[in-house]
Amino acid sequence: MTANTIGVTGLGPSRLPARLASLTELTRIATGRTGSEGFSQELLTDSETLLRRSGERMRMSASHTVVALAGGTGSGKSSLFNVLAGASFSPAGVMRPTTKHLHACVWGMEGAAPLLDWLGVQRRHRYARASALDQGEASLTGLLLLDLPDHDSVVTGSAAMVDRLVKLADMLVWVLDPLKYADASVHRRYLVPLAGHAAVTTVVLNKSDTLTPDQVADCAADLRRLLDAEGLTEAPLLVTSATTGVGLEELRRTLATAVAARQAASDRITADIDALLERFAVYAGDSVPGWLPLAAPTSHPSTQPSAAPTADGTETADSEPGPALSRSPERPPWEQDDWVDNDGAKDPATVQAPSPPWPDASTRTGNAPVAGADLDGPANGRTGGSSDWQPWQTTAAPTRPAPSSRPPWEDATPEGHGAGAAVFDPVRYIPPGPAAALTTAFAKAAGVAAATETLNGARERRAASYIGWPIGRLVARLRGADPTSPRKLLAADSADGAPAQRSEIDNAITVFADEVGGSLPEPWSRTVRAAARSRANEAQAALGAAVVQGLPSRDKVTRWWRLIALAQWLLMLLAALGLVWIILILSLHGSHKSSSLISATSLVPWLVVMVIALLLLGWLIESWCQNMVVLAADHEREQANQAIMSRIAAATAELVLAPTGRELADYERFRAELAAARDAAHAA
């Protein structure tokens, strides 16, 4: 550390931007899912506070290390402060709290003023080491030493000041004395919560001059045991005496090492992030059952599940599913607007605005940046802009550019998406099995099988009115069994208008939600169920419309039916003429002496054979055409089934799968951001 580095702002290269970006996303996703069974509001408040505090610290002097001397009444921290500072700057007391104000001594004052203002140090309590006093202490250049008020002081506001500064300091030196080194107030309130901050925590057992060497060893051993039990196994323990100077040189070396490394601020923020990530981790479980992410997302949206099942549960197409990639209690998260004002006028760390749980096309999907990433730029892979600025970045929020003269709809594609924008498909977060099962259950509730079977029978009855044998139809009508009667056709038409069963729809959604989200931790299992049911009221009408729109028109008549009908009536006409001919021959037999066509009885057998042949031909034509109609009706039924199932799959995706997929997308995004933040810590 040299003097020419004083005044440099911004912390050195690290993986903090990636971790803070992940923490920002975790906070954004968690906001809106609070409550008795949701994310802790205290956790979100702490996270937003840390993001804001980290940004403020990272935008200030990186060449200064803030070290706070903290302790209780009579521990001797003010005496240590004065010895280290080389002058009696802070008044010391033994039996009553003397340190009522925050005192600071700075080795190298250049650039420290904004940092002192941020810490809240009054100007009359700021002390700078003069050049004459700096001889032999060049190693401490950049040290900003604080003498905090007593944490157990009865003075109004002292405890609150200590609580605030303990969170702001880069490094903490806890000064304990032999009489109160095991005081529960300091251990439970401060040391235990700082168990993960051993890298920036030092414990000093002061006033060793009041004990014998054996007593000092016993007290130090007992204090070491307490610290180890509290998780501070790596925190150094020093034995000092401000009166005799014992241990002060080792304390100076500890401070000089921290100042020279210029890592205390980053280490402190890192430890704070680690502590928050452990609290966030209880809300992240295993991945969604049955869902396997693909290596690369598709660029085209899909409005149907991976396989469109038929009404009997079979699948008509095989496809592979893949992944994609909140706030007021009055509205569910999937109906919320963006949680951060795009104008950039609000601080995302402090403003609690609505947010959707699904990422938009501009949200980042990249992992942590490489070491040495610039803290001033967006660490999430976006281009810099007012909407990308985060509270922890080292630069000020950029000014929003002037709006473009081009209206947004000029950049839209025919599909309704912005040109060049990636398409987010939440349905791809739904496992294929539950999605197919839900579509099949909806098809059953809508009566698809009955509707298509009715279509098949109606088509055969309609064809029978054209290709049927006229004599057979006449006999059937006389017997009252005519399939082409208007009454039966009307009954077949009314069978298609039956609405979907609401109870079956509700049961299918419940089973689906339990299957995809039942194993997720709270609040995700609850929000997944709520998302699945968010548009359940629209399902009954949508399924009914899918059935009606998927069925072909019942009035459709195939052209060859009319030709067959013409042929049947022609055959009947010929048969009728033959019968008339026979009757004339038999009735006029003997009245004409000369032979003629109406008197030749020899023609009667041939005419009888002709009439029988014509009638038999009409029956054979009906039988052959009936087989053709059955085959055509089966094919039409399959086509109608596919058309209806396609529409039901689209309705299922829009009403249930998409809202659920958005919630699952946020859950997977939550897990990914948590893992990214942890991986960045291990790679640092």
C-alpha positions in Angstrom: 0.0 0.0 0.0 1.4 3.3 -1.0 0.2 6.8 -0.6 -0.5 7.3 -4.3 -3.4 4.8 -4.1 -5.4 6.9 -1.7 -8.6 8.3 -3.1 -9.2 5.4 -5.6 -12.9 4.6 -5.7 -14.5 1.3 -6.5 -13.5 -2.1 -5.2 -11.0 -4.2 -7.1 -12.0 -6.9 -9.6 -14.0 -9.8 -8.1 -17.0 -12.0 -8.6 -19.1 -9.8 -6.5 -21.1 -8.3 -9.5 -22.2 -11.8 -10.5 -23.2 -12.7 -7.0 -25.0 -9.4 -6.4 -26.8 -9.8 -9.7 -28.0 -13.3 -8.6 -29.1 -11.9 -5.3 -31.0 -9.2 -7.0 -32.9 -11.8 -9.0 -33.5 -13.9 -5.9 -35.0 -10.9 -4.2 -37.1 -10.0 -7.3 -38.5 -13.5 -7.6 -39.2 -13.8 -3.9 -41.0 -10.5 -3.6 -44.7 -11.1 -4.0 -44.5 -14.5 -2.5 -44.4 -13.4 1.1 -46.8 -14.3 3.9 -47.2 -16.9 6.6 -46.3 -19.7 4.2 -44.1 -17.7 1.9 -40.8 -15.9 1.9 -39.9 -14.1 5.0 -40.5 -10.3 4.7 -37.5 -9.8 7.0 -35.3 -11.8 4.6 -36.4 -9.6 1.7 -35.8 -6.5 3.7 -32.3 -7.6 4.7 -31.5 -8.6 1.1 -32.6 -5.2 -0.3 -30.7 -3.4 2.4 -27.6 -5.4 1.6 -27.9 -4.7 -2.1 -28.2 -1.0 -1.4 -25.4 -1.0 1.2 -23.1 -2.9 -1.1 -23.6 -0.5 -3.9 -22.9 2.5 -1.7 -19.7 0.9 -0.3 -18.5 -0.2 -3.7 -18.9 3.4 -5.1 -16.7 4.8 -2.4 -13.0 4.7 -1.6 -11.5 1.3 -2.3 -8.1 2.3 -0.9 -9.6 2.7 2.7 -10.4 -0.2 5.0 -13.0 0.5 7.6 -12.1 -1.2 10.9 -14.5 -0.9 13.8 -13.4 -1.4 17.4 -16.5 -2.7 19.2 -17.1 -3.8 22.7 -18.9 -3.3 26.0 -18.5 -0.8 28.9 -15.0 -1.0 30.4 -13.5 -3.3 27.8 -10.8 -0.8 27.0 -11.6 -0.4 23.3 -11.3 3.4 23.5 -7.9 3.0 25.2 -6.8 0.7 22.4 -8.1 3.3 19.9 -6.0 6.0 21.5 -2.9 3.8 21.6 -3.3 2.9 17.9 -4.0 6.5 16.9 -1.1 7.8 19.0 -3.2 10.4 20.8 -6.0 10.6 23.3 -8.8 11.2 20.8 -11.5 9.2 22.4 -12.2 9.6 26.1 -11.9 6.3 28.1 -13.9 5.2 31.1 -13.9 2.1 33.3 -17.2 1.8 35.3 -19.6 3.8 33.1 -19.9 4.3 29.3 -17.8 7.2 28.2 -17.8 6.8 24.4 -21.1 8.5 23.5 -20.1 9.4 20.0 -18.5 7.7 17.0 -14.8 8.6 16.7 -12.7 7.9 13.6 -9.0 8.1 12.9 -7.8 8.0 9.3 -4.3 7.1 8.0 -4.4 8.9 4.7 -7.3 11.4 4.5 -7.5 11.8 0.8 -10.8 10.4 -0.5 -12.0 9.4 2.9 -14.5 12.2 3.4 -17.4 10.6 1.5 -16.8 7.4 3.4 -16.8 9.2 6.7 -20.1 10.9 5.7 -21.6 7.6 4.8 -20.5 6.1 8.2 -22.1 9.1 9.9 -18.9 10.4 11.7 -19.3 13.9 12.8 -16.6 16.3 11.6 -15.4 17.2 15.1 -14.8 13.5 15.8 -12.7 12.9 12.7 -8.9 12.7 13.2 -6.2 12.4 10.6 -2.7 11.2 11.3 -0.3 14.1 10.6 2.8 13.5 8.6 5.0 13.8 11.7 3.1 11.0 13.3 3.1 8.8 10.3 6.8 7.9 10.7 7.1 4.1 10.9 3.3 3.6 10.2 3.3 3.7 6.4 1.9 0.1 6.5 -1.3 1.5 8.0 -1.9 4.0 5.2 -5.5 3.5 4.2 -6.8 2.5 7.6 -10.0 4.1 8.8 -10.3 3.1 12.4 -13.6 3.6 14.3 -14.2 3.7 18.0 -17.9 2.6 18.4 -20.0 3.5 21.4 -20.5 0.8 24.0 -23.0 -1.8 22.8 -24.4 -2.2 26.3 -24.6 1.5 27.0 -27.7 3.0 28.6 -27.2 6.2 26.5 -30.1 6.6 24.1 -29.2 5.7 20.6 -25.9 4.0 21.3 -27.1 0.4 20.7 -28.8 1.4 17.5 -25.6 3.2 16.3 -23.6 0.1 17.1 -26.0 -2.2 15.2 -25.8 0.1 12.2 -22.1 0.4 12.1 -21.5 -3.3 12.7 -23.2 -3.8 9.3 -21.2 -1.1 7.6 -17.7 -1.8 8.8 -15.3 -3.7 6.5 -13.6 -5.4 9.4 -14.7 -5.9 13.0 -12.4 -6.0 16.1 -14.3 -7.1 19.1 -12.7 -6.0 22.3 -13.5 -8.1 25.4 -12.2 -7.9 28.9 -11.5 -10.7 31.4 -14.6 -9.8 33.5 -17.2 -9.9 30.7 -15.6 -11.9 27.9 -18.5 -14.5 28.1 -21.2 -11.9 28.3 -24.3 -13.4 26.6 -25.3 -10.0 25.2 -22.3 -9.7 23.0 -22.2 -13.3 22.0 -25.8 -13.9 21.1 -26.4 -10.4 19.6 -23.3 -10.0 17.6 -20.8 -12.9 17.5 -23.2 -15.7 16.8 -24.8 -14.0 13.8 -21.3 -13.2 12.5 -20.3 -16.9 12.5 -19.8 -16.8 8.7 -17.7 -13.6 8.9 -14.6 -15.0 10.5 -12.4 -13.6 7.6 -13.3 -10.1 8.7 -13.6 -10.6 12.4 -10.9 -10.4 15.1 -11.5 -10.9 18.8 -9.2 -9.2 21.3 -9.0 -10.2 25.0 -7.9 -6.8 26.4 -6.6 -5.8 29.9 -4.4 -8.8 30.2 -2.3 -6.7 32.6 -5.0 -7.3 35.3 -4.4 -11.1 35.3 -1.5 -13.4 36.0 0.0 -15.3 33.0 -1.9 -18.4 34.1 -5.1 -16.6 34.4 -4.6 -15.0 31.0 -4.0 -18.5 29.4 -7.1 -19.8 31.1 -9.3 -16.9 30.0 -7.9 -17.1 26.4 -8.5 -20.9 26.3 -12.1 -20.5 27.5 -12.8 -17.6 25.1 -11.4 -19.7 22.2 -13.7 -22.5 23.2 -16.7 -20.2 23.1 -15.7 -18.8 19.7 -15.3 -22.3 18.3 -18.7 -23.4 19.6 -20.2 -20.3 17.9 -18.7 -21.1 14.5 -15.9 -18.5 14.7 -13.1 -21.2 14.5 -11.1 -19.2 12.0 -11.4 -15.8 13.7 -8.1 -14.9 15.3 -7.9 -14.3 19.0 -5.4 -11.8 20.3 -4.4 -11.0 23.9 -3.6 -7.3 24.4 -3.1 -4.6 27.1 -3.5 -1.0 26.2 -1.6 -0.2 29.5 1.6 -2.3 29.0 1.5 -2.6 25.2 1.3 -6.4 25.2 -0.1 -7.7 21.9 -0.4 -4.3 20.3 2.3 -5.0 17.7 0.5 -8.2 16.7 -2.8 -6.2 16.4 -1.0 -3.6 14.3 0.3 -6.3 12.0 -3.2 -7.7 11.7 -4.6 -4.3 10.7 -1.7 -3.7 8.3 -2.3 -7.0 6.6 -6.0 -6.2 6.1 -5.2 -2.7 4.8 -2.5 -4.0 2.4 -4.8 -6.7 1.0 -7.6 -4.2 0.3 -10.0 -7.2 0.4 -11.8 -6.5 3.6 -14.7 -4.7 2.0 -15.2 -7.4 -0.6 -14.8 -10.1 2.0 -17.4 -8.5 4.2 -19.9 -8.2 1.4 -19.2 -11.7 0.4 -19.8 -13.0 3.9 -23.1 -11.0 4.1 -24.2 -12.6 0.8 -23.3 -16.0 2.0 -25.4 -15.5 5.1 -28.4 -14.4 3.0 -28.0 -17.3 0.6 -28.3 -19.8 3.4 -31.6 -18.1 4.4 -32.8 -18.2 0.8 -31.7 -21.9 0.4 -34.6 -23.2 2.6 -37.0 -22.1 -0.2 -35.2 -24.1 -2.9 -35.7 -27.8 -3.2 -35.2 -30.3 -5.9 -36.0 -29.6 -9.6 -39.6 -30.0 -10.9 -40.3 -33.8 -11.0 -40.1 -35.1 -14.5 -38.6 -32.0 -16.0 -35.2 -32.1 -17.7 -33.7 -28.9 -19.1 -32.4 -28.9 -22.6 -29.0 -27.5 -23.6 -30.4 -24.7 -25.7 -34.0 -23.2 -25.7 -36.0 -23.1 -28.8 -36.7 -19.7 -30.5 -40.3 -20.5 -31.4 -43.2 -20.5 -29.0 -45.3 -23.6 -28.5 -48.9 -23.4 -27.5 -49.3 -27.1 -27.1 -47.8 -29.7 -24.8 -45.1 -31.9 -26.0 -47.5 -34.7 -27.1 -51.1 -34.2 -28.0 -53.0 -37.1 -26.6 -56.2 -38.4 -28.1 -59.4 -38.8 -26.2 -58.5 -42.4 -25.2 -55.1 -41.3 -23.8 -52.9 -42.2 -26.7 -50.5 -39.7 -28.2 -50.7 -38.5 -31.7 -47.2 -36.9 -31.9 -43.9 -37.5 -30.1 -41.9 -34.5 -29.1 -39.3 -33.7 -26.5 -40.1 -31.0 -23.9 -37.5 -28.5 -22.8 -37.0 -25.5 -20.5 -37.4 -21.8 -21.1 -36.7 -19.3 -18.7 -44.5 -10.1 -7.6 -45.8 -8.4 -5.1 -49.1 -7.2 -3.8 -51.2 -9.8 -1.9 -54.4 -8.7 -3.7 -53.2 -10.2 -7.0 -51.4 -13.4 -7.6 -47.8 -13.1 -8.9 -48.6 -14.4 -12.4 -50.9 -11.4 -12.9 -48.5 -8.8 -11.8 -46.7 -6.1 -13.8 -43.0 -5.6 -13.9 -41.6 -5.0 -10.4 -39.2 -2.2 -11.5 -40.3 0.9 -13.3 -38.7 0.8 -16.7 -38.1 4.6 -16.5 -35.3 3.8 -14.1 -36.7 6.3 -11.6 -37.1 3.8 -8.8 -34.5 1.9 -6.9 -35.1 -1.9 -7.3 -33.6 -2.5 -3.9 -36.0 -0.3 -2.1 -39.2 -0.1 -4.1 -41.8 -2.9 -3.6 -43.7 -2.9 -6.9 -45.5 -5.7 -8.6 -43.6 -8.2 -10.7 -44.4 -11.2 -12.9 -42.7 -14.4 -11.9 -41.7 -15.1 -15.5 -38.6 -13.5 -17.0 -39.1 -11.3 -20.0 -37.1 -11.4 -23.1 -34.5 -9.0 -21.8 -33.7 -10.7 -18.5 -30.3 -12.2 -18.3 -29.7 -15.9 -18.5 -25.9 -15.9 -18.4 -23.8 -17.3 -15.5 -21.2 -15.5 -13.5 -18.7 -13.4 -15.4 -15.1 -14.2 -15.4 -12.9 -12.9 -12.7 -11.9 -9.3 -13.1 -15.3 -8.2 -14.5 -15.9 -4.5 -14.4 -18.1 -3.5 -11.5 -19.3 -0.5 -13.4 -21.1 -2.4 -16.1 -24.1 -4.7 -16.0 -22.9 -8.0 -14.7 -25.9 -9.9 -16.1 -25.0 -9.8 -19.7 -27.2 -6.9 -20.7 -26.2 -3.8 -22.4 -25.9 -0.8 -20.2 -29.0 1.3 -19.7 -31.2 3.0 -17.2 -33.4 -0.2 -16.8 -30.3 -2.4 -16.3 -28.7 -0.4 -13.5 -28.6 -2.1 -10.1 -28.2 -0.4 -6.7 -24.9 -2.3 -6.0 -23.1 -1.0 -9.2 -20.2 1.4 -8.7 -21.5 3.9 -11.2 -24.5 6.3 -10.8 -27.7 5.4 -12.5 -27.5 6.4 -16.2 -29.9 8.9 -17.7 -32.7 7.3 -19.7 -32.3 8.0 -23.4 -34.9 10.0 -25.3 -37.7 7.9 -26.6 -37.4 6.8 -30.2 -39.7 8.4 -32.8 -40.5 4.9 -34.1 -43.6 3.4 -32.5 -43.1 0.0 -30.9 -45.5 -1.7 -33.2 -43.2 -1.1 -36.2 -40.7 -3.5 -34.7 -43.2 -6.2 -34.1 -43.3 -9.4 -36.1 -46.5 -10.9 -37.6 -46.6 -13.3 -34.6 -46.8 -10.3 -32.3 -43.2 -10.5 -31.0 -40.7 -7.8 -31.2 -38.2 -8.1 -33.9 -35.1 -9.9 -32.7 -36.5 -10.6 -29.3 -36.2 -14.1 -27.8 -39.5 -15.8 -27.2 -40.2 -17.2 -23.7 -42.4 -20.3 -23.7 -43.5 -21.2 -20.2 -45.2 -24.4 -21.4 -41.7 -25.9 -21.9 -41.3 -25.9 -18.1 -44.1 -28.4 -17.7 -43.1 -32.1 -17.6 -44.6 -34.0 -20.6 -46.4 -36.6 -18.5 -48.6 -34.4 -16.4 -49.2 -32.1 -19.4 -50.5 -35.0 -21.5 -52.5 -36.4 -18.6 -54.2 -33.0 -18.1 -55.0 -32.7 -21.8 -56.5 -36.2 -21.8 -58.5 -35.4 -18.6 -59.8 -32.2 -20.2 -60.8 -34.2 -23.3 -62.7 -36.6 -21.2 -64.5 -33.8 -19.3 -65.4 -32.2 -22.7 -66.9 -35.5 -24.0 -64.6 -35.7 -27.0 -65.1 -39.5 -27.4 -68.9 -39.2 -27.3 -68.9 -36.2 -29.7 -66.8 -38.0 -32.3 -68.8 -41.2 -32.0 -72.0 -39.3 -32.5 -70.4 -37.6 -35.6 -69.6 -41.1 -37.0 -73.2 -42.3 -36.5 -74.7 -39.0 -37.8 -72.6 -39.2 -40.9 -73.7 -42.7 -41.7 -77.3 -41.8 -41.1 -77.0 -38.8 -43.4 -75.4 -40.9 -46.1 -78.1 -43.5 -45.8 -80.7 -40.9 -47.0 -78.8 -40.7 -50.3 -77.3 -44.2 -50.9 -79.9 -46.3 -49.2 -82.0 -48.8 -51.1 -85.4 -47.0 -51.5 -87.4 -50.2 -50.8 -85.4 -50.9 -47.6 -85.9 -47.3 -46.5 -89.6 -47.6 -47.2 -89.9 -50.8 -45.2 -87.9 -49.3 -42.3 -90.0 -46.2 -42.3 -93.2 -48.3 -42.1 -91.7 -50.2 -39.2 -90.6 -46.9 -37.5 -86.9 -47.7 -37.6 -85.8 -45.2 -40.3 -82.3 -43.9 -39.2 -82.8 -40.8 -41.4 -85.8 -39.5 -39.6 -85.6 -35.8 -38.6 -86.2 -36.8 -34.9 -83.1 -39.0 -34.8 -81.0 -36.5 -36.7 -82.0 -33.7 -34.2 -81.2 -36.0 -31.3 -77.7 -36.6 -32.7 -77.1 -32.8 -33.2 -78.2 -32.0 -29.6 -75.7 -34.6 -28.3 -72.8 -32.4 -29.4 -73.9 -29.4 -27.4 -73.3 -30.9 -24.0 -71.1 -28.7 -21.9 -67.8 -29.9 -20.3 -68.1 -31.2 -16.7 -66.8 -28.5 -14.3 -66.2 -31.0 -11.5 -64.0 -33.1 -13.8 -62.1 -30.0 -14.8 -61.5 -29.0 -11.2 -60.3 -32.5 -10.3 -58.0 -32.7 -13.3 -56.4 -29.4 -12.4 -56.0 -30.4 -8.8 -54.3 -33.7 -9.7 -52.0 -31.9 -12.2 -51.0 -29.2 -9.7 -50.2 -31.8 -7.1 -48.1 -33.8 -9.5 -46.0 -31.0 -10.8 -45.8 -28.8 -7.6 -46.8 -31.0 -4.7 -43.2 -31.9 -3.9 -41.8 -28.3 -4.1 -41.1 -26.4 -0.9 -43.3 -23.6 0.3 -44.3 -21.2 -1.0 -43.8 -22.8 -4.4 -46.2 -25.7 -4.0 -48.9 -23.2 -3.0 -48.2 -20.7 -5.8 -48.1 -23.5 -8.4 -51.6 -24.7 -7.3 -52.9 -21.1 -7.4 -51.3 -20.5 -10.8 -52.9 -23.7 -12.2 -56.3 -22.6 -11.0 -55.9 -18.9 -12.0 -58.0 -19.3 -15.1 -60.1 -22.4 -14.3 -63.3 -20.4 -14.7 -62.6 -20.1 -18.4 -61.9 -23.7 -19.0 -65.5 -25.0 -19.3 -66.4 -22.5 -22.1 -63.1 -23.0 -23.8 -63.4 -26.8 -23.9 -66.9 -26.6 -25.2 -65.8 -24.2 -27.9 -62.9 -26.5 -28.9 -65.4 -29.4 -29.4 -67.8 -27.3 -31.4 -65.1 -25.8 -33.6 -63.4 -29.1 -34.2 -66.4 -30.9 -35.5 -67.1 -30.6 -39.2 -70.4 -29.4 -40.6 -73.3 -31.9 -40.4 -74.8 -30.6 -43.6 -71.9 -31.6 -45.7 -72.9 -34.0 -48.5 -70.3 -35.8 -50.5 -70.8 -35.5 -54.3 -70.8 -39.2 -55.0 -73.7 -39.6 -52.6 -75.9 -37.7 -55.0 -74.7 -39.8 -58.0 -75.5 -43.0 -56.1 -78.9 -41.6 -55.2 -79.6 -40.8 -58.8 -78.5 -44.3 -59.8 -80.8 -45.9 -57.1 -83.8 -44.0 -58.3 -83.0 -44.8 -61.9 -82.9 -48.5 -61.0 -86.2 -48.2 -59.1 -87.7 -46.5 -62.1 -86.5 -49.2 -64.4 -87.8 -51.9 -62.1 -91.2 -50.1 -61.8 -91.4 -49.9 -65.6 -90.7 -53.6 -65.8 -93.5 -54.4 -63.4 -95.8 -52.2 -65.3 -94.8 -54.0 -68.5 -95.5 -57.3 -66.9 -98.9 -56.2 -65.7 -99.8 -54.9 -69.1 -98.8 -58.2 -70.8 -100.8 -60.2 -68.3 -103.8 -58.0 -68.5 -103.9 -57.7 -72.3 -103.0 -61.4 -72.9 -105.5 -62.8 -75.6 -106.9 -59.4 -76.6 -104.5 -58.9 -79.4 -104.3 -61.6 -82.1 -101.1 -60.3 -83.5 -97.9 -60.7 -81.5 -96.6 -57.4 -79.8 -94.4 -56.3 -76.9 -97.4 -55.9 -74.7 -99.0 -59.2 -75.6 -96.1 -61.6 -75.9 -96.3 -63.7 -72.7 -92.9 -65.1 -73.5 -91.4 -61.8 -72.4 -92.8 -62.1 -68.8 -90.1 -64.4 -67.5 -87.4 -62.2 -68.9 -89.1 -59.1 -67.5 -89.3 -60.8 -64.0 -85.7 -61.6 -64.2 -84.9 -58.0 -65.1 -86.9 -56.5 -62.3 -85.3 -58.9 -59.8 -81.9 -58.1 -61.2 -82.5 -54.3 -60.9 -83.7 -54.6 -57.3 -80.8 -56.9 -56.4 -78.4 -54.4 -58.1 -79.8 -51.6 -56.0 -79.3 -53.6 -52.8 -75.8 -54.5 -53.8 -75.0 -50.9 -54.5 -76.3 -49.8 -51.1 -74.2 -52.5 -49.4 -71.1 -51.5 -51.2 -71.6 -47.8 -50.7 -72.4 -48.4 -47.0 -69.0 -49.9 -46.5 -67.4 -46.9 -48.3 -69.4 -44.5 -46.0 -68.2 -46.4 -42.9 -64.6 -46.1 -43.9 -65.0 -42.4 -44.8 -66.9 -41.8 -41.5 -64.1 -43.4 -39.5 -61.5 -41.3 -41.3 -63.5 -38.2 -40.7 -63.9 -39.1 -37.1 -60.1 -39.5 -36.7 -59.6 -36.1 -38.3 -62.2 -34.5 -36.1 -60.7 -36.1 -33.0 -57.3 -34.7 -34.0 -58.7 -31.2 -34.6 -60.6 -31.2 -31.3 -57.6 -32.5 -29.4 -55.4 -29.9 -31.0 -57.8 -27.2 -29.8 -58.1 -28.7 -26.4 -54.3 -28.9 -26.1 -54.0 -25.2 -27.1 -56.7 -24.3 -24.5 -55.0 -26.4 -21.9 -51.7 -24.7 -22.6 -53.2 -21.2 -22.5 -55.4 -21.6 -19.4 -53.4 -24.0 -17.2 -50.0 -24.9 -18.5 -48.8 -21.4 -19.3 -49.6 -19.9 -15.9 -48.2 -22.9 -14.1 -45.1 -22.9 -16.4 -44.4 -19.3 -15.5 -44.4 -20.2 -11.8 -42.2 -23.2 -12.4 -39.9 -21.0 -14.6 -39.4 -18.7 -11.6 -38.8 -21.6 -9.3 -36.1 -23.0 -11.7 -34.7 -19.5 -12.1 -34.6 -19.2 -8.3 -32.7 -22.4 -8.1 -30.4 -21.4 -10.9 -29.6 -18.0 -9.4 -29.0 -19.5 -6.0 -26.6 -22.1 -7.5 -24.9 -19.4 -9.6 -24.3 -17.2 -6.5 -22.8 -20.2 -4.6 -20.7 -21.3 -7.5 -19.3 -17.8 -7.9 -18.3 -17.9 -4.3 -16.4 -21.2 -4.7 -14.7 -20.0 -7.8 -13.6 -16.7 -6.3 
